[in-house]
């Protein structure tokens, strides 16, 4: 048996004498030789037994070497067979015709044994490289298939994670009587680091929170899930805005105290490198007075009933950076027809096609454009307008917001 990549040779010639001469020489060199007297017979052999090398005469009756070569190349399968045409033709046009038909090389008849070995050696090198390349491509293909399976699995997990994160904000619109609240939460990817929500403080007060965790993706989303539990409206005993008294009753902490507690929890219990910005509001539904604490979050925006827009707030430090950090609070008053907007920086830092951010002035123009829009759909309409601003390129950061409209003089729900 020959030690190279060429083991099996198909010898095709209508001359029995020529086949015998070449067959003896090839077998002496250790090759397995299969003989065929015509192109049609050779084609039938190739359908069941694929040769490594084909030595075929050009001039044969019925199916000549060129036609056989074309049919050979058309056979299904990944294994490449090296094809040498045996011919007395030497014209350039005829040689080109042979290559066009799929031949790899030529041997001039009568065949010289030394030249035959040299041509086969050249074919060996080409086949070896071709098979090495095929194997590498197979490994790459298998790896890509495995990566695709992993990606599909992760994608399914992320889709479920997105559903779970969106479930943290179950009520996108809530009517409290004297005031109504609309919420927006849209991640730049499957999941994100923004969180918005509200909770009951008392029959006449509600809490609103807008949070933006540093970074994006899964780790940021896990932090938002933890924070949602700390600000739960369904479990007052777990809400950090509530303090349990010895008699089992609850009192509500001031916004600055709540953020200070979250700062301690983040640094002492979460064991994370993430920090977050936050805007927390305590809304008195009877008077329209809102007490707010700002921790590095964008300024709250107030749109008065007459269309005037105001932005206020001290800025402050983000939560989770400095142990024992102190946070301040401030008060704003809403009157019937006024609106309060609490947005993440994904809105003001949203870039257009040239990379220019919307900015605070752009935000004020955007809010003015939608001044008369229905409360329930205003935030989503603004997102659609932002998408046009980006040229449909998507948002590089998560976008979230709270919109509160104060009506006053209505029965509290």
N, C-alpha and C positions, 0 to 999 in steps of 0.2 A: 504494500500500500504506500502510495506517495505521501510524504509528510506534510505537504503544503495544503493550502485551502482548496486547491483544485484536486478533487479526487476522482470524479466521474466525468468521462469525456464521451460526447456523442459525435460519432464520425459519420458524415452524410456524403455519399458519393454514389452515382449510378454505376461506377466502374468497380467491380469486385476486386480487380487487381490493385487499384489505387487504395481501396479500403484496407486490403490485406497488408500492403507495404507500410502504411501509416499505423495500422493497428499493432503490428509487431513492434515497431519503434516505441509506441506509446506504452505498451504493456511492459516492455523492457525497462522503461523508466518508472514503473510502479503504478501506472494509472489503470483504473477500471474503464474498459472501453465497451461502448454499446454501438453497434453498427446499424445503419439504415440505408436502404438503396434508393430512397426518394425523399423529397421534401414532405410529402403527405405521410409517409410511414414515420418519418422523424417527428412530425407534429403529433401523431398519435402517441408516440413514446413519451414525448415531453408532457403530455397531459397527465400522465401517471407517474413518470419518473423524471424529476427535474435534474438536468446535467449541470455541472459547474462550468463546463467549457463545451462549446459547439465548434467543430471544424466542419464546414460545409462547402461543397463545391458550388460554384456560381452557376455553371451551365448544366442544367438537368432537365429532362423532359417533364411535361405536365406542370409541376411546381418547381420553378428554379430557385436558386439560393436567395435571391432578393425577396421573393414572395414569401419563402419559408421564414426568412429573418423577420419580416414584418409580422407574420402570424405568430412567430415565437415571442416577439416583444409584446404582442397583444394578449398573451395568456395571462390569466389572473394569478396573483401571488406576489409575495414580497421578495423572494429570492432572485437575485440578479445573476444571469448566466452570461459569461464572457463569450462573444461570438466572433470567430475568425472566418473570413471568406477565403476560399481557395480559388485562385483565378489566374488566367494568363493575361488578363486585361491590365493595362497600365496607364490608359489615358486618364487625364485629370478629371474629366467630366464623369467617366465611369466610376472612378474612385469616389468622387463626391456622391454619386448615386448610391453607392454601397453604404456610405456613412449615413446618408439620409434614410436609408431603409432600417438602420439600427445596428449595423455592424460596428465592432470595436476596432478591428484590425484586418489586415490582408496578408496572405502568403501567396507568393508567385509559384505556380506549378512549372516544372516538377519541384516538389518540396524538398528543401535541404534540411537534413536532420538537425544540424547545429542551429540553423535559423529558426526551426520549429521550437526547439527548446528555449531559445531567447525570447520568442514571441509569447510562449506560454509563461515564462518567468515574468514578463512585463504584465501579462494578464493576472498573474498571481498577486503582484503588488497592488494592482488596481482593485481586485476583488477583496483583498485583505483590508484595504482602506475603506472600501464600500461597506463591508460587513461590520467593521469597527464603528463606522458612522451610523449604520443601522442600529447597532446595539446601543450606542449612546443616545440616539433618537428615541429608542424604546424606553430607555431609563428616564429620559426627559419626559416622555409622554406619560409614563406610569407615575412619575413624580407630580406632573401637572394634574393628572386625574385625582391623585390623592389630595393634593392641595385644594382642588375644586370640591372634593367631598368634605374636607375640613371647612372650607369657606361656606359651603351650603349649610353645614351644621351650625356654624357660628352665626350665619345670617338668620337662620330660623330662631336661634336663641336670642339674637338681638331684636328680631321682630316681636318675640314674646316679651322681651325686656321693655321694648317701647310701649307695648300695650299696658304692662304693669306700671310704667312710669306715668303714662297718660292717665291711668286710673287714680293716681295721687291727686288729680284735679278733676273729681267727678262732676261737679256742678260748674259748668262754664258760665252760667247766668243764674243769679239769685236775686230775688226781689225781697227786700227787708221792710217794705212799706215806705218809710220816709227816704230811703235810699235803695238803689239797685246796683249790683256789682256784676261786671263782665270780666272774664279771665281769658288769657291767651297763653298757650305754651307750645312752642314750635322749636324742635331741636334741629341743629344743622346736620346731624347724622341720625342714626337710629335712636340713640339716646343722648341726653345732654346733661348739662349741669345747672340748668335754670329750674326754678320752682316758684309757683305763685299759689296763693290760697287765702282762705278766710276762716275764722272761727268765732263762735259766740263767746263774748265776755259776760254779758248779762242780758236781760230782756231789752235793754235800751242801748247796748254798746256791742260793737263787733271789732274784731282784730283783722287787719289785712297785712300780708307779708309778701315781699318780692325778694327773691334770693338768686344770686348768681355765683355758683361755685367755680373756682379757678380751674382752667383746663376744660377738656371736652371728653366725651366718651364714657366708657363703663365706670371707671373709678369715680368720676364726678357724679354720675348718675346714682351710684351707691350712696354717696354723701347726701344727695337730695332725698333719697328714700329714708335715710336716718333722720334728717331734719324734719321731714313731713311727719314722722312719728312724734317728734318733740313738740310739734305745733298742731297736734291732732284736735279736731273739733269733736270727735266722737268719744275721746277718752280724756276728759278734763284732768284726771289724776295723773296722766302722763304728760300733760302740756306744761312746758317750762314757763309759760306765761301765768300759770296758776301756782299759788303757794297754799299747801294744805296746812290748815290750823290744827291744833291739838284736838279740837272737838269734831274734826272731820270735815268742817266747812272749808270753802276756798275763798281766797282773795286774789284779785288780779294785780300783777306787778306792773309798774310803769314800763313803757317801751324801752327806755334806756337800761332798766334793770333786767329785762328779758334778754336783750342782746348781750349784756355782760355775762349772764348765766350761760348763754350759748357759747360765748368766747371761752369760758372756763371748761365747758364740756368738750369743746373741740380740741383744746390743748391737752386736757387731762385724760380723756376717755377714748377719743376717736383714733389716736395714734396714726394720724395722716399728715402728709405734707401739704394737703390742700387747705386753702383758706376760702372765705367767701365774702361777698359784699351783700348788704341787706338793707332794706327799707321796711320798717315796721310801723304800722299806724293803728292807733286806738280811736275809733270813730264813735262819737256820741250822736246817736240817731235823732235825739230830740232837739239838740241845739245846733248841730252841724259843726261843732268844734272837734278838730282832729289833733291829737297829740302824736307826734312822730319822732322816731329816732333813726338817724341815717348813719350807716356804717360803710363808707366807701362806695355806696351805690349812687347811680345817677340821681340828680335832683328830681323831686316830684314836680309834676307840672299841673297847674290849675288853670282851667279854662272857665272864665266867668260867663255868666249868662249873656252878657253883652258882647262876647267874643274875645275880650281881653285875655291875654295869656301871661301867666306868672310862673316863674321857677324860683324855688326857695330851698334852703337847707344848708347846714354847715359842712357837709361832706363827710368828715370823720374817717376813722381807721377801719379797714376791713376786719372781719371776725376771724380769729384763729391765728393771728400773727404775734401779738404781744401779751404775755401773761399779765393779768390784772389791769388791762387797758380800761380806761374810763370812757363812757359814751354819753353824749348829751342828747337832749330832746328839745323840740320846738313845737309851736302850736300854730295851726292855720284854721281859719273859719270859712265854712262853705255856706252859701245862701241858696235858696231854691233856684234851680236851673244851672248851678255851678257843677263842674266836673273835676274830679281828681284823677290824674293818670300817674301810675308807677310803672316804669319801663326798665328793662335791662339795657346794658350798653350795646347789646347786639343791634339795637335800632339806630342809635346815634352814630355808631362806628360802622354801619353798613356802607360798603364802598360802591361807587358807580363803576362803569366800565373802564374809566381812566384811573381808578384807585382813589378818587376823592370821596371822603366820608360825608355822610348826610349831615352830621353835626347838630348842635342844639338849635341853630337858626333854621336848618332844614326841617328839623322835627316840628318846630313851631309853625312853619308853613304847612306842613303835612296835616297837623292837627286842625289848623284853620280851614283847610280845604274840606275837612270832614266834620265841621262844627255842627251841622244840622243832621248828621247821620244818626240812625237808630243806635241806641246803646248796645243792643245785643250783637250787632254786626259791625260796629265801627272799627274795632281792633283788627278783625280779619280783613276788612276793606283796606285798612292802612298797610297790612302785610302785602296785599295784592299790589298796592301802589309802590311799595318798597321793591317788590320783585321786578316791576318795570324799571325802577331806578337802577337796579343792578344789571339791567339788560338780560334778565332771565338766567343769570349765571348762578343763582342760588345764594344762600347766605353763609358766610364763613363762620358765623357765630350763632349760638342759640338766641332765639328771640322770644321774649315773654313780656307780659304786661297785665296790669290791673286797671280797669276803668270803673270809677264809682261816680254815679250821678246822684246828687242830693236834691230831693224834692221838697222835704219838709212838710209839716202839717198833715201827715198821713198816719193812718193806723199802723202800728208796728206789727210785722208778721213774726 
